[in-house]
Amino acid sequence: SAVTFTYTWTEKRPAGSVNRVFEFVKCSNDGAFAIATEYGGRVWKTTNNGDSWAEITGAPFSSSNQNWNGLALDSDGSNIICGYSSGRLYTSADSGVNWTERQPAGAGTYNWSRCASDSDGSFLVASGSPARLFTSTNSGINWTERQPAGANNKQWRAVACDADGSVIVAGAYGDRLYKSADSGVTWSELTPKGSTNQGWWGAAVSDNGNVISVIHDNFA
C-alpha cells in the first residue's frame, strides 16, 4: 500500500524582509546552519534553524546586489563556496565570517551557475552557464577543468556530488545528463533511455553515490 507523509511548513524568511527571489538555500546536515542566496540581491545566514537571519556583509558582499547562482556547503556548514553571474567564486572556512576569492587560474569573469561540495569541503565542483565544469581537491585553491570529452561550453545547471566527491552528476540545460564515478576524470552519459534533450535544472546524490535524483523543466 502507498505510504502517506504529512508535513508542516513554517515561513522562515529574514525579519522584515519583503518578498525576495531566493535562488538557493543550503543547510548543514542537522539543519541548524543555512545559507540563502538571492537572485538580484544579497546573501543571508542562520545558525538557529531559520528562526533568525543575518545578512552576510563585508567583502565580497559589500558591493551591489548580485545574481548569486552557485552555492554549496559541507556537512556542518563550516566550509562554503558560492559564486555569482558575471563574477567570481568565493570560499569561506569559518561558516561565512571571512571569504577568499577562489577563481580558477586564468579564468576571467564567469557566469557561475552551480556548485557542489563533499562532506568536508575539500572536494568542490563549480560550473558556469554557458561555460565549463571545474573540480578542486583542496577547497578551491587549485582547479582542474573536467568537461565531458568533446563537450563545448554548456549551460551546466544541475550539478551534485556524493560525500567524498567520487560520484558527480552534471546536467546541461537543453542538453544531456552526465555522470562521473572518478571525481570528474571520465564521464558517461546518464540521460534516461529514450529521453530527448531536457532542461536539466537540479540534481542530488546520496552520500554513498548510489541514489541520484534529477529534475528538469518543460524545455522544448
N, C-alpha and C positions, 0 to 999 in steps of 0.2 A: 504494500500500500504506500501511497505517497506520504512523504514527511512534510509537515507544515511547520514553518518557522514564524515566530512573531517577534517583531522588532519595534522598539520605541525610539523615536528620534527627538533630539533636543537641539535647538538652534544654538550655535557656539561661535558667533562672529565677534570681532573686536568691539568693545564697548563704544557706543555712539557712532558706529560705522554705518554709513549709507550702503545701499546695495552696491556690491563690487563684483567684478569679474574675476573670481578666484580660479586661476589656471590649474594649480596643483596644491594638494595638501598631502604631506608625507609625515608619518609618525613613527616613533620608536616602537619596538615590539610590545611594550607594555601599554602603549597609547598615551602615556603621560606627557611626553615631549612631542611637539609637532611644529612643522614649518608650513606656512601657507604663502603662496606667491600669487600676485595679481598680474593679469594681463593689462598692461597700461597703468601700472600702479606700483605698489610697494611690496615689501616682504615682512611677514609677521611671525612671531614665535610664541608658543605657550609651553609652560612646564607643569601645568596642573590640569591636564585632560581637557583643555579648551575653556576652562572657567574664566580665565582672563588671558589677554593677549597683549604683547608689547611689539611695537614696530621696531625692526632692526635698523639702526641708524649708523652713521659713520661710513667711511669708505668701505665698499664702493656704493653704498646705498644712500649716500647723502646727495646724489645727483638727482636729475629729474626722473619722473616716473618712467618705468621700463616695462617691456613685454617679457616678463620672467617666465620662460617656457621650459627650462630644464631644471629638475630638482631631484635629488636623491639623498638618503640618509643611511647610516649604518644601523645596526640593531638597537643601539641605545641612544642614538641622536647626537653623539659626541662629534662625529665626522660628517660633514655636509658638503655637497657640491651643488652649485647652481649656476645657471647661465641665462643670458637674455638675447633676444633677437637683435641682430646687427650690433653685437657687442662681444663680451668676453666671458670666460669661465672663471669661477672663484671657488675656493675651498675654505672650510673652517675646521679646525681640530679641537675647538673648545665650545661646541654647541652654539656657534653663531656669534660669539663675542668678538673674535678677530678673524679677518679674512685675508687670503693671499690670492693674487691672480695666478691662474694655472693654465694659460693658453698654450696649446701645442707649439713647439718651436717652429718659428717661421710663419705661423698662421696669423693672418690679419683678422679683421673684424669678421665674425662668423654669425650666421643665424642659428645659434644653438637652440635645439628643439627638445631634446630628451637626454636624461642622464640616468645611470643605474649604478648601484654600489653593492659590493659584497657585504658580509655581516660585520666586518671590522673597518671598512672604509679604505682598505689598501688597494683593492682592485676596483677600478672605475671604468664606466663606459660613457662616452659622450657622443652625441650625434647632432648633425646640422640638418637644415631643411631649406633649400636643397644643398647638400654638402656631403661630407664623408662620415664614416664611423671611426672612432678612436678608442683605444683602451690604454689604461695605465695600471701598472703593478706597484706603484709607490705613491699612492694617494694624490696623483695628479702632477707630481714633479716632472715626470717624463711621460710622453705619449707615443703610441705606435698606431699608424693607420691600419685598420683591419677591415677594409672594404671587401665584400664578397668578390671572388675572382671575376674580372671583366666588368664589374659594375661601375657605372658612371655616377656622378653626383645624383643623389636621390633624396626625396623628402622623407627622411627617417623620423617617423612619428610614433613608432611602437618599439620600445627598447626595454629589455629587462634581463636580469641575470640571477643565478642561484646564489646560495650563501657563500660559496667560495669562488665564484666568478668563472667556473669552468664551463657552465652552460649559459649561453647567451641567445636570446631571441630578438630579432630585429625585423620590423615590417616597414616597408616604404609605402607612403600614401599614393594610391593609384597604381600600385605595382604589386610586388610579390613579398612573401614572408620567408625569412631565412632563420636557420639555427646553426650554432656552432657548439661543439662539445669539447673544444680545446682552447677556450678563452679567446676565440676570435681568430685563431691561426688559419683554420679551414672552415668552410661553410657549406651547407646543403640547403636546398630549397625545401621549405616546410609548408608551403601553401596547400590547404586542403584539396584532396583529389577532386578534379573537375571544376575547381573554383577559378573564376576569371580574376583579373586584377581587381584588387579591393582597396578601399580607403582605410588601410590599417591605421588605427588610432591609439591603441593601448595594448599593453602586454603585461603579464605577470608570470613568474616562475617560482615554483615551490623551493624551499631551502635545499632539498636534495636533487632538484633538477628534473624530477620525474613527471611533475604535473605542470602543464603550460596552459595559460588562458590568454586569449587574444580577442580583441573587438575591432569592428570596422563600422564605418558609416555607410550610407547609401551612395557610395561613389559610383558614378556612371560615366 
